[in-house]
């Protein structure tokens, strides 16, 4: 017996020593050229997709990044990516569109203007992308969801493409309780949405939006047709219904629902490398222990009244000892600050002194390494506009949030943050002295806010660990398995069936007919039996009466 066990052990050891490792062969001598194209939108549109493209480059493929002059900076950290400048971007910052949105103007009123502004350089960009795709033998295009010209160029040349986005907007992954239309993002789901809002969103808003968008859309359709593009007045989803949408998101940041076969959630992808603290920031944070960081992204333009509200709230928090300092990334918004601020204590602050960092507890900077600030242990709270990228970074760092949303997905994100107990939405109409007390509530280490943030932090870090690799896997799946730009294995069988068969309506009809037929037969039999019994009873009665 012992001899048998010894031989078995020796066999297992030899098998382990001589075990071979599977090696993929699909790339051998068959590397591809992948392009990512994006223009506006800031880092949240570029960085995560570039991280995936960089991984694709590290796997041996040629990787190119086609973008506008200003955005070429996003490609510099990646040695595997060739950055191609396609020319100046649309200068939408000088347009009133963003300011109007931040000031509360509805998306239905600003969307036509947005479509027109974004299409300013359409002809130029189409010609450049078409020429580059053609002469550089591009095998696959990754197109940011604002970069419609990229999809059009790829479609013209019959090149497969993947649409990149930070939120799920496909109809196949929608649900009756999910709001994923651009004009209905204030409530991510209908769970807490008032009846009137639901009714308006379902039956009124779509027609209002269509009416207001029609002139702008017909104009861009005409411009496309002039270039030989087979453009139609139809939902954009029709153009990319057979292509994968790569989504930098995950349940928890977006409402849970069933996901369609053409949607891939790979988020939250947060670039693993980030800019370190500057010497000024390092020194400042080392001297403070309870700092609020305020930043409203690269595109939001806070109204002056909101700037005054936030500044007053922060100063109230400092005076009451709720915080011991704050950092504000003012970007290009120094002109939006008032000349002076007076708090509830009667203290008046000269804002010129604040902007020039003459207060040792306040640090105002035009640009900051946001990730590094959020990760620092002295940072306690993040005041944000609610952009998805900022939300990811804040939760990854384990910091609660106070939200001042403006437009787009920001109101919906902020609603989720408050509802899930990760922070609060700032009430613009409230007294700043009262609002400043929220600094105490969100930083209570034994409170529910911090507990919820820690739970969400774990989920975020788990999913972000391999998000880049999952995204690169999807890219290679399309590269090597598509058939004429279509992924046959991802096309649902329902698309090849009639509506009745795909939804088993024919089976239900057959069941109903069967039940009706059986019931009719049973009823007929019962009726005949009743007639016979009735006739028999009548005969018996007659016989008795004779």
Secondary structure by P-SEA (a helix, b strand, c coil): caaaaaaaaaaaaaaaaabbbbbbcccccbbbbbbbbbccccccccaaaaaaaaaaaaaccbbbbbbcccccccccccccbbbbbccccccccccaaaaaaaacccccccaaaaaaaaacaaaaaaaaaaaaaaaaccccccccccaaaaaaaaaaacbbbbbbbcccccccccccccccccccccccccccccaaaaaaacccaaaaaaaaaaaaaaaaaaaaaaacccccccccccccccbbbbbcccccccccccccccccccccccccccccccaaaaaaaaaccbbbbbbccccccccaaaaaaaaaaaaaaaaaccccccccccccccccccccccccccccccaaaaaacccccbbbbcccaaaaaaaccccccccccccaaaaaaaaaacccccccccccaaaaaaaaaaaaccccccccccccccccaaaaaaaccccaaaaaaaaaaaaaaaaaccaaaaaaaaaaaaaccccccccccccccccccccccccaaaaaaaaaaaaaaaaaaaaaaaaaaaaaaaaaaaaaaaaaac
